[in-house]
Amino acid sequence: MSASAFAAGLALVTACAGDDSASSTAATATATASSTTADPSASSTSAATSSSSASSTSGDPSATAAMTSPPDTTGAPPDDAALCEAAKLLLPESPTATPTSPPSWGAGEAIEIAASLHNTGADFNWYPGIRVSADHPQVTAMSAENWFYALFADQSLAIGVSFVADPAIPAGTVVTFTIRAAVLNTDCPDLASTTIQATIE
């Protein structure tokens, strides 16, 4: 075989080998692309993760509560006007007068004046409570105010304070107690109130 014929044959073999290599590379690339496109697990997993995350966030009750609670009664101290406006929906209901030495209330004895404080508005998170007064100078409060940390929307809870009668108060004296809705350290005029009477026996 001549040198030129050998060289031509070698070139042909090399060219064929190159074609096979290129075909193999192209086939590999095609298979990889096909595998990536056909495999739904990556996109499915990603979509499921995103969906799960979104569902988890949107279904979190605390997140919803944080958005729906009135901003003027949540977190940092709100201004008095906003507080007092929200407090108009706090209603003292079903008042009671319970002697601490039953069955009757006598001179020198204490009595508990209570009511059910009903929040007819949205969540109230700034110390709702009651402030109670007596219309007789010989009946004084042991503590005229009492508070909750918060009342949820449409929640109703019993709350009370105690008064004591002077030992010299005459039997038969009728005392009227006024129970008014209140907010801690805030002077809110015209809040709802209720009254109850008790008689010194």
C-alpha positions in Angstrom: 0.0 0.0 0.0 1.3 3.4 -0.9 1.8 6.1 1.7 -0.9 8.2 0.1 -3.5 5.4 0.1 -2.7 4.7 3.8 -3.2 8.4 4.7 -6.5 8.5 2.8 -7.7 5.4 4.7 -6.7 6.8 8.1 -8.6 10.1 7.4 -11.7 8.1 6.5 -11.5 6.1 9.8 -11.0 9.3 11.8 -14.0 11.0 10.1 -16.2 8.0 10.8 -15.1 7.9 14.4 -15.8 11.6 14.7 -19.3 11.1 13.3 -20.0 8.3 15.8 -18.8 10.5 18.7 -20.9 13.5 17.6 -23.9 11.2 17.2 -23.3 9.7 20.7 -23.0 13.2 22.2 -26.2 14.4 20.4 -28.0 11.3 21.6 -26.9 11.8 25.2 -28.0 15.4 25.1 -31.3 14.5 23.6 -31.8 11.8 26.3 -31.0 14.3 29.0 -33.3 16.9 27.7 -36.1 14.3 27.2 -35.6 13.1 30.8 -35.7 16.6 32.2 -38.8 17.5 30.2 -40.6 14.2 30.8 -39.9 14.0 34.5 -42.7 15.9 36.3 -41.3 15.3 39.8 -39.1 18.5 39.8 -41.9 20.8 38.7 -44.4 18.9 40.7 -42.3 19.0 43.9 -41.7 22.7 43.4 -45.3 23.4 42.8 -46.4 21.3 45.7 -43.9 23.1 48.0 -45.1 26.5 46.8 -48.7 25.5 47.2 -48.1 24.0 50.6 -46.3 27.1 51.8 -49.1 29.4 50.5 -51.8 27.2 52.1 -49.9 27.1 55.3 -49.6 30.9 55.4 -53.1 31.6 54.4 -54.5 29.0 56.8 -52.6 30.3 59.8 -55.3 31.7 62.2 -52.8 33.9 64.0 -51.9 35.6 60.8 -55.6 36.2 60.1 -56.2 37.4 63.6 -53.3 39.9 63.3 -54.9 41.3 60.2 -58.5 41.4 61.3 -57.9 42.7 64.9 -58.6 46.5 65.1 -55.2 48.2 64.9 -56.4 50.9 67.3 -56.7 48.3 70.2 -53.7 46.1 69.4 -50.0 46.3 70.2 -48.7 49.7 71.1 -50.9 52.1 73.1 -53.5 53.6 70.8 -54.7 57.1 71.1 -57.5 57.8 73.6 -60.1 58.8 71.0 -59.8 55.5 69.1 -59.8 53.5 72.3 -62.9 55.2 73.6 -64.7 54.7 70.3 -64.1 51.0 70.4 -65.0 50.9 74.1 -68.5 52.1 73.3 -69.2 48.5 72.3 -68.4 47.1 75.8 -71.7 46.5 77.6 -72.0 45.7 81.3 -75.0 43.3 81.7 -76.8 41.2 84.3 -75.5 43.0 87.4 -75.4 41.2 90.8 -74.9 42.3 94.4 -73.6 39.4 96.6 -73.0 39.9 100.4 -69.7 38.5 101.5 -71.4 37.4 104.7 -74.7 36.0 103.4 -77.6 35.9 103.5 -77.8 39.7 104.0 -75.6 42.8 103.8 -75.2 44.6 107.1 -73.4 47.6 108.6 -69.6 47.1 108.6 -69.9 44.3 106.1 -68.7 43.9 102.5 -70.6 43.3 99.3 -69.4 42.3 95.8 -70.9 44.2 92.9 -70.5 42.3 89.6 -71.7 42.2 86.0 -71.0 40.3 82.8 -68.9 42.5 80.5 -70.0 41.8 76.9 -67.8 42.9 74.0 -70.2 43.4 71.1 -67.4 44.7 68.8 -64.2 43.3 67.4 -61.4 41.9 69.6 -60.6 44.5 72.3 -57.0 44.0 73.4 -56.3 47.0 75.6 -57.5 46.3 79.2 -61.3 46.5 79.1 -63.0 46.5 82.5 -65.5 48.2 84.8 -65.6 51.1 87.1 -68.2 51.1 89.9 -69.5 53.8 92.1 -72.0 54.0 95.1 -74.4 56.8 95.7 -73.9 56.8 99.5 -70.9 58.4 101.3 -70.9 55.6 104.0 -70.3 52.9 101.3 -66.8 52.9 100.0 -65.0 50.8 97.5 -62.2 48.4 98.5 -61.2 48.7 94.8 -63.6 50.5 92.5 -62.1 49.2 89.2 -61.3 45.8 87.7 -59.9 44.8 84.3 -59.3 42.1 81.8 -56.2 41.9 79.6 -58.6 41.5 76.6 -62.0 40.5 75.4 -62.5 38.7 72.1 -65.3 39.6 69.8 -68.7 38.7 71.2 -67.0 37.4 74.4 -68.8 37.9 77.7 -67.1 37.4 81.1 -68.1 38.1 84.7 -66.2 40.8 86.5 -66.7 42.4 89.9 -65.4 44.7 92.7 -66.1 44.9 96.4 -67.6 47.7 98.6 -67.8 47.9 102.4 -70.5 49.6 104.5 -69.6 51.9 107.4 -70.4 50.3 110.8 -72.6 53.4 111.5 -74.8 53.2 108.4 -78.5 52.8 109.4 -80.3 49.6 108.6 -82.8 50.0 105.8 -80.4 52.3 103.8 -80.8 51.6 100.1 -77.6 52.0 98.1 -77.5 52.3 94.3 -74.4 51.1 92.5 -73.5 52.2 89.0 -71.4 49.8 86.9 -69.8 51.5 84.0 -67.6 50.0 81.2 -64.1 51.4 81.3 -60.6 51.2 79.9 -57.5 51.1 82.0 -55.9 54.6 82.5 -58.2 56.2 80.0 -61.1 58.6 80.6 -63.8 57.7 78.2 -67.1 59.6 78.7 -70.5 58.2 77.8 -69.6 54.5 78.0 -72.4 52.0 78.6 -73.5 51.4 82.2 -76.0 49.5 84.3 -77.2 49.9 87.9 -78.2 47.7 90.8 -79.5 48.4 94.3 -78.7 46.7 97.7 -80.2 47.4 101.1 -78.5 47.4 104.4 -80.3 44.9 106.7 
